[in-house]
Amino acid sequence: MADTVTPSGTTPGHFLASLDPLLREWLPRQRWFAGKGRPVTGFSLVADTAILPSRTLSASLDQRDTTGRLGLHHLLVRAHQPPMLGAAAHPGDIYQLLIGVREALPPRLAPALIGHVADGPLAGHTVYDALYDPRPAEVLLEALRTQARIGGLRFERDPRQEIRGGLVARMLTAEQSNSSVVYGDTFILKLLRRIVPGVNPDLEIPLALAREGCARVPAPTAWLRGYVNGDIGDISDVGDAYVLGVLQPFVRGATDGWELALRELAKGEDFTAEARALGRATAEVHTALARALPTVTLGHSRLRLLVDGMVERLESAVRAVPALGPYEPGLRSAFEALADLAADGRTWTAQRIHGDLHLGQCLRSPSGQWTLIDFEGEPARPLAERRMPQPAVRDIAGMLRSFDYAAHSVNPAAPDWATACRAAYCAGYAEVADRDPRTDPVLLRAYETDKAVYEVVYEARHRPDWLPVPLSAVRRLATSDPT
């Protein structure tokens, strides 16, 4: 059995202090780091759990390890940063880190390197992102299988579903706002990176859909929760919990909608049949969610609050991205037109939705079946907002914007392709939901505008080369008149 590396004779705070200079360099480079563009000024420890030293979990795995001493720490750390210009002070985002510790890093794990520790309890050791390493990743699956409890971590599962041991782990390296590990083409574990306390829709909604028997969303097999005792700023009650990860069946041989759309675009193939099928799948999920979770009626007062939020986001976006300025009056008119309808007595139904629907959140199996994944919602928005009932057209607007993104990703752009896909998607949706989103053009324009504004800010911060894509939509939406 291999030895384990643990920081001995020290406190968890000293452990974090020894990692601090390395994390300041490494964390902002990660795709899922939310505070890009602002320096990290320090870290505070939320929780530190040594996972691998648990002999009951690692015994079956240790005998296969020949790489020497290995440690695995689960950290929840708060990253402190100065606030964005004009924004209120913020206590800092909390991130989930799986830190592997080795005396030396094998070449196969070079992409996972965080750095070499110079001081403190781990001086002379190398630390790295342990999700790249099959052995620590397999320890997490074994913990879920056995419903382990380690420190403040609770590994929970659906007892009706079987989890086989011995499945080989591999980390997915595609760009994601979180991290995912696949186990033997049987399961996929999504580890949330930026976490908040409370009921996370990425677990809540798939569980609700599983109860409804909706086959369009893989039912959760197991999940990981974290519990923190004491006040850590925004978690005020002793024992507050938050979801850290969800294990679901892996759809073998599936292609995500974004990759499939780009492939068909490159070949000059028609995509309208797939877009129509995807519209039907979306409507099935919305219909099941309306049965499974409460709905509300949006009248004038509720709609006014919703419109005010859209306007506030627009004003904030204009401050952040001055290129939006010339289009602000036209974009604002899209929101005010919706408020005017509500003032005239129009009402809408709001329900739980996906919250961040686009082609990359959809999987097509080899049999042609579409499934929807990743119900976390837009991570930048507060959790309470992500769990609020919304008009289903918000998801639809997200998918329509995604077709536009795909069309602009090829050279030359293919706007006619996007137009045809948008129409087919809405038609497919209407086949199941008995209502075509295009019959409510004011509502659809408002939500598409809100999404495009969000995209402008996101691209300006993270992918400036993509900024022309949402700006082209902004020009269209600022001048269009859906009535």
VOSESE-446501 format. One record per residue (C-alpha): residue in one letter; x, y, z; residue number from 0. Coordinates in nm, 3 decimals, padded with zeros to 5 digits. Example, Ala and Ser with C-alpha at 12.3 -4.5 7.8 and 13.67 -1.06 7.14 Angstrom:
! VOSESE-446501
SITE|A|01.230|-00.450|00.780|0
SITE|S|01.367|-00.106|00.714|1
***
This chain:
! VOSESE-446501
SITE|M|00.000|00.000|00.000|0
SITE|A|00.142|00.338|-00.099|1
SITE|D|00.210|00.600|00.164|2
SITE|T|-00.010|00.908|00.170|3
SITE|V|00.106|01.265|00.190|4
SITE|T|-00.066|01.478|00.451|5
SITE|P|00.043|01.808|00.604|6
SITE|S|00.145|01.700|00.951|7
SITE|G|00.198|01.918|01.251|8
SITE|T|00.018|02.214|01.105|9
SITE|T|-00.327|02.367|01.074|10
SITE|P|-00.541|02.377|00.757|11
SITE|G|-00.479|02.751|00.742|12
SITE|H|-00.104|02.691|00.714|13
SITE|F|-00.172|02.438|00.439|14
SITE|L|-00.361|02.699|00.236|15
SITE|A|-00.092|02.960|00.304|16
SITE|S|00.167|02.731|00.148|17
SITE|L|-00.048|02.703|-00.166|18
SITE|D|-00.139|03.072|-00.185|19
SITE|P|00.130|03.195|-00.429|20
SITE|L|00.071|02.899|-00.660|21
SITE|L|-00.308|02.936|-00.662|22
SITE|R|-00.283|03.309|-00.738|23
SITE|E|-00.109|03.221|-01.064|24
SITE|W|-00.301|02.905|-01.152|25
SITE|L|-00.661|02.982|-01.062|26
SITE|P|-00.718|03.284|-01.293|27
SITE|R|-00.602|03.075|-01.592|28
SITE|Q|-00.879|02.820|-01.548|29
SITE|R|-01.175|02.832|-01.786|30
SITE|W|-01.419|02.814|-01.494|31
SITE|F|-01.268|03.101|-01.294|32
SITE|A|-01.532|03.374|-01.278|33
SITE|G|-01.319|03.671|-01.176|34
SITE|K|-01.108|03.717|-01.488|35
SITE|G|-00.960|04.062|-01.539|36
SITE|R|-00.915|04.130|-01.168|37
SITE|P|-00.616|04.022|-00.957|38
SITE|V|-00.654|03.769|-00.678|39
SITE|T|-00.543|03.942|-00.359|40
SITE|G|-00.569|03.644|-00.126|41
SITE|F|-00.759|03.336|-00.016|42
SITE|S|-00.953|03.232|00.290|43
SITE|L|-01.024|02.871|00.376|44
SITE|V|-01.385|02.753|00.385|45
SITE|A|-01.313|02.382|00.427|46
SITE|D|-01.020|02.142|00.393|47
SITE|T|-01.086|01.768|00.384|48
SITE|A|-00.811|01.509|00.341|49
SITE|I|-00.977|01.243|00.127|50
SITE|L|-00.711|00.993|00.027|51
SITE|P|-00.575|00.912|00.374|52
SITE|S|-00.907|00.733|00.441|53
SITE|R|-00.788|00.371|00.422|54
SITE|T|-01.141|00.233|00.379|55
SITE|L|-01.183|00.423|00.054|56
SITE|S|-00.842|00.383|-00.102|57
SITE|A|-00.752|00.028|-00.007|58
SITE|S|-00.872|-00.130|-00.331|59
SITE|L|-00.704|00.142|-00.534|60
SITE|D|-00.375|00.167|-00.344|61
SITE|Q|-00.262|-00.177|-00.457|62
SITE|R|-00.267|-00.060|-00.818|63
SITE|D|-00.066|00.257|-00.746|64
SITE|T|00.303|00.234|-00.829|65
SITE|T|00.382|00.603|-00.857|66
SITE|G|00.487|00.661|-00.498|67
SITE|R|00.342|00.878|-00.225|68
SITE|L|00.013|01.050|-00.307|69
SITE|G|-00.221|01.280|-00.120|70
SITE|L|-00.563|01.417|-00.210|71
SITE|H|-00.721|01.722|-00.049|72
SITE|H|-01.066|01.861|-00.111|73
SITE|L|-01.057|02.237|-00.064|74
SITE|L|-01.324|02.502|-00.062|75
SITE|V|-01.151|02.838|-00.084|76
SITE|R|-01.278|03.190|-00.114|77
SITE|A|-01.083|03.398|-00.364|78
SITE|H|-01.060|03.764|-00.268|79
SITE|Q|-01.053|04.021|-00.550|80
SITE|P|-01.116|04.393|-00.581|81
SITE|P|-01.471|04.467|-00.703|82
SITE|M|-01.538|04.552|-01.065|83
SITE|L|-01.549|04.922|-01.145|84
SITE|G|-01.874|05.066|-01.015|85
SITE|A|-01.979|04.741|-00.844|86
SITE|A|-02.046|04.694|-00.475|87
SITE|A|-01.794|04.514|-00.256|88
SITE|H|-01.822|04.134|-00.269|89
SITE|P|-01.688|03.881|-00.016|90
SITE|G|-01.536|03.674|-00.297|91
SITE|D|-01.636|03.363|-00.488|92
SITE|I|-01.594|03.016|-00.339|93
SITE|Y|-01.421|02.753|-00.552|94
SITE|Q|-01.403|02.377|-00.519|95
SITE|L|-01.051|02.240|-00.571|96
SITE|L|-00.928|01.880|-00.574|97
SITE|I|-00.559|01.913|-00.491|98
SITE|G|-00.332|01.618|-00.557|99
SITE|V|00.005|01.604|-00.383|100
SITE|R|00.302|01.406|-00.513|101
SITE|E|00.677|01.414|-00.459|102
SITE|A|00.716|01.434|-00.837|103
SITE|L|00.459|01.464|-01.113|104
SITE|P|00.459|01.197|-01.387|105
SITE|P|00.483|01.339|-01.741|106
SITE|R|00.127|01.225|-01.820|107
SITE|L|-00.002|01.469|-01.557|108
SITE|A|00.193|01.772|-01.682|109
SITE|P|-00.127|01.956|-01.795|110
SITE|A|-00.257|01.932|-01.438|111
SITE|L|00.039|02.106|-01.274|112
SITE|I|-00.039|02.379|-01.023|113
SITE|G|00.315|02.422|-00.900|114
SITE|H|00.597|02.320|-00.670|115
SITE|V|00.554|02.411|-00.305|116
SITE|A|00.846|02.607|-00.163|117
SITE|D|00.739|02.660|00.198|118
SITE|G|00.516|02.515|00.465|119
SITE|P|00.408|02.158|00.539|120
SITE|L|00.431|02.047|00.175|121
SITE|A|00.767|02.209|00.094|122
SITE|G|00.943|02.013|-00.177|123
SITE|H|00.623|01.852|-00.307|124
SITE|T|00.428|01.910|-00.626|125
SITE|V|00.058|01.998|-00.625|126
SITE|Y|-00.177|01.951|-00.918|127
SITE|D|-00.543|01.935|-01.025|128
SITE|A|-00.625|01.581|-00.913|129
SITE|L|-00.919|01.535|-01.150|130
SITE|Y|-00.666|01.474|-01.430|131
SITE|D|-00.536|01.175|-01.236|132
SITE|P|-00.740|00.852|-01.272|133
SITE|R|-00.664|00.722|-00.924|134
SITE|P|-00.800|01.017|-00.721|135
SITE|A|-01.096|01.039|-00.960|136
SITE|E|-01.170|00.671|-00.896|137
SITE|V|-01.159|00.740|-00.521|138
SITE|L|-01.448|00.986|-00.570|139
SITE|L|-01.657|00.722|-00.749|140
SITE|E|-01.586|00.469|-00.475|141
SITE|A|-01.696|00.725|-00.217|142
SITE|L|-02.024|00.776|-00.403|143
SITE|R|-02.075|00.401|-00.440|144
SITE|T|-02.027|00.341|-00.067|145
SITE|Q|-02.210|00.659|00.045|146
SITE|A|-01.904|00.771|00.237|147
SITE|R|-01.887|01.054|00.489|148
SITE|I|-01.552|01.229|00.510|149
SITE|G|-01.532|01.543|00.721|150
SITE|G|-01.798|01.779|00.590|151
SITE|L|-01.841|01.584|00.264|152
SITE|R|-02.146|01.363|00.214|153
SITE|F|-02.143|01.122|-00.078|154
SITE|E|-02.506|01.028|-00.149|155
SITE|R|-02.676|00.812|-00.412|156
SITE|D|-03.001|00.675|-00.549|157
SITE|P|-03.015|00.324|-00.399|158
SITE|R|-03.220|00.199|-00.693|159
SITE|Q|-02.929|00.251|-00.934|160
SITE|E|-02.620|00.033|-00.936|161
SITE|I|-02.269|00.177|-00.933|162
SITE|R|-02.006|-00.079|-01.030|163
SITE|G|-01.661|-00.044|-00.884|164
SITE|G|-01.341|-00.057|-01.083|165
SITE|L|-01.449|00.177|-01.363|166
SITE|V|-01.154|00.359|-01.518|167
SITE|A|-01.175|00.739|-01.495|168
SITE|R|-01.083|00.999|-01.753|169
SITE|M|-01.126|01.373|-01.733|170
SITE|L|-01.295|01.557|-02.018|171
SITE|T|-01.069|01.837|-02.138|172
SITE|A|-01.321|02.032|-02.350|173
SITE|E|-01.387|02.390|-02.235|174
SITE|Q|-01.650|02.390|-01.960|175
SITE|S|-01.761|02.619|-01.682|176
SITE|N|-01.712|02.320|-01.448|177
SITE|S|-01.515|01.993|-01.467|178
SITE|S|-01.635|01.649|-01.573|179
SITE|V|-01.495|01.298|-01.530|180
SITE|V|-01.619|00.996|-01.727|181
SITE|Y|-01.607|00.649|-01.571|182
SITE|G|-01.575|00.367|-01.819|183
SITE|D|-01.835|00.513|-02.057|184
SITE|T|-02.094|00.431|-01.787|185
SITE|F|-02.117|00.744|-01.572|186
SITE|I|-02.017|01.108|-01.590|187
SITE|L|-01.940|01.309|-01.276|188
SITE|K|-01.981|01.684|-01.301|189
SITE|L|-01.788|01.872|-01.032|190
SITE|L|-01.909|02.226|-00.981|191
SITE|R|-01.620|02.468|-00.952|192
SITE|R|-01.774|02.798|-00.842|193
SITE|I|-02.015|02.704|-00.568|194
SITE|V|-02.287|02.872|-00.365|195
SITE|P|-02.493|02.740|-00.074|196
SITE|G|-02.848|02.620|-00.120|197
SITE|V|-03.049|02.394|-00.347|198
SITE|N|-02.867|02.373|-00.679|199
SITE|P|-03.091|02.331|-00.986|200
SITE|D|-02.832|02.104|-01.147|201
SITE|L|-02.946|01.836|-00.901|202
SITE|E|-03.295|01.959|-00.815|203
SITE|I|-03.436|01.968|-01.169|204
SITE|P|-03.302|01.632|-01.297|205
SITE|L|-03.437|01.467|-00.980|206
SITE|A|-03.778|01.625|-01.041|207
SITE|L|-03.776|01.516|-01.405|208
SITE|A|-03.677|01.163|-01.305|209
SITE|R|-03.985|01.148|-01.080|210
SITE|E|-04.193|01.249|-01.382|211
SITE|G|-04.036|00.977|-01.593|212
SITE|C|-03.894|01.226|-01.843|213
SITE|A|-03.638|01.037|-02.050|214
SITE|R|-03.497|01.353|-02.208|215
SITE|V|-03.272|01.417|-01.905|216
SITE|P|-03.041|01.153|-01.750|217
SITE|A|-03.156|01.076|-01.396|218
SITE|P|-02.898|01.149|-01.122|219
SITE|T|-02.729|00.836|-00.990|220
SITE|A|-02.537|00.996|-00.703|221
SITE|W|-02.430|01.336|-00.578|222
SITE|L|-02.186|01.509|-00.345|223
SITE|R|-02.284|01.769|-00.089|224
SITE|G|-02.066|01.982|00.135|225
SITE|Y|-02.158|02.098|00.484|226
SITE|V|-01.988|02.387|00.661|227
SITE|N|-02.020|02.448|01.033|228
SITE|G|-02.015|02.811|01.129|229
SITE|D|-02.041|03.145|00.958|230
SITE|I|-01.835|03.193|00.643|231
SITE|G|-01.989|03.516|00.523|232
SITE|D|-02.276|03.436|00.290|233
SITE|I|-02.346|03.102|00.465|234
SITE|S|-02.490|03.212|00.796|235
SITE|D|-02.645|02.898|00.949|236
SITE|V|-02.450|02.620|01.114|237
SITE|G|-02.454|02.315|00.888|238
SITE|D|-02.548|02.497|00.566|239
SITE|A|-02.510|02.269|00.265|240
SITE|Y|-02.435|02.312|-00.100|241
SITE|V|-02.417|02.075|-00.396|242
SITE|L|-02.063|02.003|-00.514|243
SITE|G|-02.113|01.739|-00.784|244
SITE|V|-02.364|01.517|-00.964|245
SITE|L|-02.309|01.169|-01.112|246
SITE|Q|-02.533|01.073|-01.405|247
SITE|P|-02.542|00.799|-01.670|248
SITE|F|-02.306|00.869|-01.958|249
SITE|V|-02.472|00.873|-02.300|250
SITE|R|-02.239|00.647|-02.500|251
SITE|G|-02.142|00.767|-02.842|252
SITE|A|-02.335|01.090|-02.805|253
SITE|T|-02.239|01.410|-02.983|254
SITE|D|-02.320|01.747|-02.832|255
SITE|G|-02.539|01.971|-03.042|256
SITE|W|-02.270|02.232|-03.096|257
SITE|E|-02.021|01.986|-03.240|258
SITE|L|-02.290|01.824|-03.455|259
SITE|A|-02.411|02.158|-03.590|260
SITE|L|-02.059|02.271|-03.679|261
SITE|R|-01.990|01.939|-03.849|262
SITE|E|-02.302|01.966|-04.064|263
SITE|L|-02.227|02.330|-04.141|264
SITE|A|-01.876|02.241|-04.257|265
SITE|K|-02.021|01.980|-04.493|266
SITE|G|-02.292|02.215|-04.616|267
SITE|E|-02.558|01.975|-04.486|268
SITE|D|-02.908|02.072|-04.383|269
SITE|F|-02.967|02.078|-04.004|270
SITE|T|-03.338|02.160|-03.992|271
SITE|A|-03.450|01.803|-03.915|272
SITE|E|-03.222|01.796|-03.610|273
SITE|A|-03.334|02.145|-03.507|274
SITE|R|-03.698|02.036|-03.524|275
SITE|A|-03.626|01.724|-03.317|276
SITE|L|-03.441|01.938|-03.064|277
SITE|G|-03.743|02.168|-03.044|278
SITE|R|-03.962|01.870|-02.961|279
SITE|A|-03.719|01.753|-02.693|280
SITE|T|-03.714|02.099|-02.534|281
SITE|A|-04.093|02.111|-02.527|282
SITE|E|-04.109|01.767|-02.362|283
SITE|V|-03.875|01.885|-02.085|284
SITE|H|-04.072|02.207|-02.034|285
SITE|T|-04.400|02.016|-02.021|286
SITE|A|-04.263|01.772|-01.762|287
SITE|L|-04.120|02.055|-01.551|288
SITE|A|-04.456|02.234|-01.552|289
SITE|R|-04.608|01.917|-01.405|290
SITE|A|-04.329|01.848|-01.157|291
SITE|L|-04.269|02.191|-01.005|292
SITE|P|-04.491|02.492|-00.927|293
SITE|T|-04.586|02.747|-01.191|294
SITE|V|-04.686|03.111|-01.138|295
SITE|T|-04.878|03.371|-01.334|296
SITE|L|-04.689|03.683|-01.436|297
SITE|G|-04.913|03.986|-01.428|298
SITE|H|-04.827|04.354|-01.445|299
SITE|S|-04.639|04.387|-01.116|300
SITE|R|-04.435|04.068|-01.158|301
SITE|L|-04.361|04.146|-01.520|302
SITE|R|-04.251|04.498|-01.431|303
SITE|L|-03.993|04.357|-01.192|304
SITE|L|-03.871|04.121|-01.462|305
SITE|V|-03.840|04.405|-01.715|306
SITE|D|-03.663|04.623|-01.458|307
SITE|G|-03.405|04.347|-01.420|308
SITE|M|-03.352|04.338|-01.796|309
SITE|V|-03.308|04.714|-01.809|310
SITE|E|-03.067|04.708|-01.515|311
SITE|R|-02.856|04.441|-01.686|312
SITE|L|-02.855|04.649|-02.004|313
SITE|E|-02.737|04.959|-01.822|314
SITE|S|-02.462|04.762|-01.647|315
SITE|A|-02.357|04.608|-01.980|316
SITE|V|-02.332|04.949|-02.147|317
SITE|R|-02.100|05.064|-01.869|318
SITE|A|-01.887|04.752|-01.911|319
SITE|V|-01.884|04.745|-02.293|320
SITE|P|-01.912|05.097|-02.440|321
SITE|A|-01.968|04.952|-02.790|322
SITE|L|-02.325|04.879|-02.675|323
SITE|G|-02.397|05.247|-02.614|324
SITE|P|-02.536|05.340|-02.960|325
SITE|Y|-02.785|05.055|-02.944|326
SITE|E|-02.910|05.114|-02.590|327
SITE|P|-03.234|05.301|-02.682|328
SITE|G|-03.338|05.033|-02.930|329
SITE|L|-03.257|04.750|-02.692|330
SITE|R|-03.443|04.923|-02.410|331
SITE|S|-03.749|04.949|-02.636|332
SITE|A|-03.760|04.568|-02.660|333
SITE|F|-03.802|04.549|-02.282|334
SITE|E|-04.047|04.838|-02.253|335
SITE|A|-04.269|04.689|-02.525|336
SITE|L|-04.310|04.384|-02.301|337
SITE|A|-04.394|04.603|-02.000|338
SITE|D|-04.655|04.785|-02.209|339
SITE|L|-04.833|04.459|-02.290|340
SITE|A|-04.843|04.371|-01.921|341
SITE|A|-04.981|04.715|-01.838|342
SITE|D|-05.262|04.644|-02.086|343
SITE|G|-05.357|04.332|-01.888|344
SITE|R|-05.160|04.060|-02.067|345
SITE|T|-05.035|03.773|-01.847|346
SITE|W|-04.786|03.492|-01.896|347
SITE|T|-04.711|03.164|-01.721|348
SITE|A|-04.373|03.116|-01.559|349
SITE|Q|-04.224|02.779|-01.465|350
SITE|R|-03.891|02.615|-01.387|351
SITE|I|-03.672|02.596|-01.696|352
SITE|H|-03.322|02.494|-01.800|353
SITE|G|-03.189|02.847|-01.759|354
SITE|D|-02.886|02.833|-01.991|355
SITE|L|-03.001|02.635|-02.291|356
SITE|H|-02.783|02.622|-02.602|357
SITE|L|-02.656|02.362|-02.848|358
SITE|G|-02.369|02.262|-02.621|359
SITE|Q|-02.617|02.163|-02.348|360
SITE|C|-02.782|01.903|-02.571|361
SITE|L|-02.663|01.553|-02.659|362
SITE|R|-02.768|01.346|-02.959|363
SITE|S|-02.729|00.970|-02.914|364
SITE|P|-02.635|00.741|-03.204|365
SITE|S|-03.003|00.641|-03.222|366
SITE|G|-03.100|01.005|-03.285|367
SITE|Q|-03.245|01.072|-02.939|368
SITE|W|-03.182|01.421|-02.800|369
SITE|T|-03.123|01.474|-02.428|370
SITE|L|-03.072|01.796|-02.231|371
SITE|I|-02.796|01.830|-01.970|372
SITE|D|-02.642|02.088|-01.732|373
SITE|F|-02.935|02.248|-01.547|374
SITE|E|-02.715|02.472|-01.333|375
SITE|G|-02.834|02.786|-01.515|376
SITE|E|-02.612|03.084|-01.585|377
SITE|P|-02.346|03.056|-01.313|378
SITE|A|-02.293|03.433|-01.302|379
SITE|R|-02.648|03.488|-01.179|380
SITE|P|-02.747|03.445|-00.812|381
SITE|L|-02.874|03.099|-00.718|382
SITE|A|-03.210|03.233|-00.602|383
SITE|E|-03.262|03.396|-00.942|384
SITE|R|-03.166|03.077|-01.125|385
SITE|R|-03.432|02.885|-00.928|386
SITE|M|-03.710|03.133|-00.997|387
SITE|P|-03.992|03.035|-01.237|388
SITE|Q|-03.942|03.201|-01.575|389
SITE|P|-04.132|03.204|-01.904|390
SITE|A|-04.026|02.898|-02.103|391
SITE|V|-03.939|03.129|-02.391|392
SITE|R|-03.620|03.223|-02.209|393
SITE|D|-03.480|02.878|-02.290|394
SITE|I|-03.605|02.908|-02.645|395
SITE|A|-03.431|03.242|-02.690|396
SITE|G|-03.107|03.085|-02.569|397
SITE|M|-03.130|02.812|-02.831|398
SITE|L|-03.212|03.060|-03.107|399
SITE|R|-02.903|03.258|-03.013|400
SITE|S|-02.701|02.936|-03.025|401
SITE|F|-02.803|02.869|-03.386|402
SITE|D|-02.683|03.220|-03.465|403
SITE|Y|-02.348|03.151|-03.296|404
SITE|A|-02.303|02.833|-03.496|405
SITE|A|-02.380|03.013|-03.822|406
SITE|H|-02.119|03.279|-03.747|407
SITE|S|-01.852|03.027|-03.652|408
SITE|V|-01.792|02.935|-04.017|409
SITE|N|-01.635|03.152|-04.283|410
SITE|P|-01.826|03.297|-04.453|411
SITE|A|-02.109|03.318|-04.202|412
SITE|A|-02.430|03.132|-04.283|413
SITE|P|-02.721|03.352|-04.170|414
SITE|D|-02.971|03.162|-04.389|415
SITE|W|-02.872|02.840|-04.212|416
SITE|A|-02.948|03.000|-03.876|417
SITE|T|-03.282|03.136|-03.998|418
SITE|A|-03.390|02.794|-04.121|419
SITE|C|-03.282|02.624|-03.797|420
SITE|R|-03.458|02.881|-03.582|421
SITE|A|-03.782|02.825|-03.772|422
SITE|A|-03.752|02.446|-03.756|423
SITE|Y|-03.677|02.452|-03.383|424
SITE|C|-03.984|02.664|-03.308|425
SITE|A|-04.200|02.444|-03.530|426
SITE|G|-04.079|02.131|-03.348|427
SITE|Y|-04.148|02.294|-03.015|428
SITE|A|-04.503|02.375|-03.124|429
SITE|E|-04.567|02.011|-03.221|430
SITE|V|-04.537|01.908|-02.854|431
SITE|A|-04.633|02.224|-02.663|432
SITE|D|-04.924|02.325|-02.889|433
SITE|R|-04.793|02.678|-02.900|434
SITE|D|-04.537|02.830|-03.131|435
SITE|P|-04.294|03.071|-02.958|436
SITE|R|-04.311|03.296|-03.264|437
SITE|T|-04.676|03.375|-03.192|438
SITE|D|-04.560|03.586|-02.896|439
SITE|P|-04.298|03.802|-03.073|440
SITE|V|-04.271|04.076|-02.810|441
SITE|L|-04.187|03.828|-02.537|442
SITE|L|-03.945|03.639|-02.762|443
SITE|R|-03.765|03.958|-02.869|444
SITE|A|-03.727|04.075|-02.509|445
SITE|Y|-03.566|03.750|-02.401|446
SITE|E|-03.347|03.725|-02.707|447
SITE|T|-03.231|04.081|-02.643|448
SITE|D|-03.156|04.006|-02.279|449
SITE|K|-02.953|03.702|-02.384|450
SITE|A|-02.759|03.896|-02.649|451
SITE|V|-02.671|04.165|-02.395|452
SITE|Y|-02.542|03.897|-02.158|453
SITE|E|-02.335|03.748|-02.442|454
SITE|V|-02.176|04.084|-02.524|455
SITE|V|-02.048|04.122|-02.169|456
SITE|Y|-01.932|03.761|-02.152|457
SITE|E|-01.741|03.777|-02.479|458
SITE|A|-01.585|04.112|-02.396|459
SITE|R|-01.446|03.964|-02.075|460
SITE|H|-01.354|03.612|-02.182|461
SITE|R|-01.340|03.578|-02.563|462
SITE|P|-01.298|03.917|-02.733|463
SITE|D|-01.259|03.753|-03.074|464
SITE|W|-01.622|03.636|-03.050|465
SITE|L|-01.762|03.979|-02.960|466
SITE|P|-01.881|04.055|-03.318|467
SITE|V|-02.127|03.764|-03.299|468
SITE|P|-02.355|03.902|-03.025|469
SITE|L|-02.299|04.257|-03.150|470
SITE|S|-02.448|04.158|-03.486|471
SITE|A|-02.755|04.029|-03.302|472
SITE|V|-02.769|04.348|-03.098|473
SITE|R|-02.785|04.555|-03.416|474
SITE|R|-03.074|04.342|-03.543|475
SITE|L|-03.268|04.337|-03.216|476
SITE|A|-03.224|04.712|-03.156|477
SITE|T|-03.395|04.796|-03.484|478
SITE|S|-03.652|04.516|-03.520|479
SITE|D|-04.021|04.565|-03.452|480
SITE|P|-04.190|04.232|-03.368|481
SITE|T|-04.535|04.384|-03.367|482
***
